[in-house]
Amino acid sequence: MTGNAFDPLPLLSGVLVPTCFCSDPCKVAKSDAEDTYRQRYWMCSNFAFEPTLRQRRINKMTPLPLCDFEQWIDTEIKPEDKEEMQEMLRGKTEKKETMKKRCREEAAEKEHKEEEERRRVAGNREEKEKKLERARRAKAAIKENPDALRKGNWPRCTQ
């Protein structure tokens, strides 16, 4: 579907166009809401669409009209529109499930990497402790026998 919010939707010839509360002729719009998907309704012609809060805040959009006239033309959703809406809802739920699955996988991968990093750090710490202990034993052996350095007899723990 092409066009924009300001293009009028086609009507059958001979349909009486009601006037809204501000005495202007109404225009036809289609609903995007889930419970009234693609149902046509009459609305004030001065009301193109509801601007977002940001648009209202920076005065990019005109303020909402005083007239909030709304009268439904269609009272039931067409079967093909129901199917389309259900397909859209299925797509949304699938997308949410995919995003949740991706988030879980990323969290598991992050946890795995953190665990590997903890193991690596623990291994480095153990290696450092072993080296420090070996150095302490060598110092203790030299303290016991100071002549060991001169004779070239290194303590057994460093060989």
C-alpha angles and dihedrals in degrees: 000000000000132000134066140267092274097058111100117238116239119261133191114266115260095033112139111234111220122222121237129228091276090055095247121127112263127240129219121250135177123231122236095188117116097238094047101029113175094349113146122233140172116250139170111286090220090063111079099166138322110270119225121254090255092052090051091047094055092039093238091133130051115253119265114276119254089237115080096177115164128168123170120234097180117049099185134045114244114245093241090051090050090052091048091049091049090049090051091049091049089050090051093050091047090050091049091049091048091050092048091049091049091049091050091049092048091048091050091048091049091049090049092052091047090051091050090050091050090050092048092049091047090050091050090048091051091048090050091049091051091051092047091050091049090050091049091051091049091051091048091050091051090048090054094048113022092177091064091086093053095047093049092241103138118198113266093241094068097049 
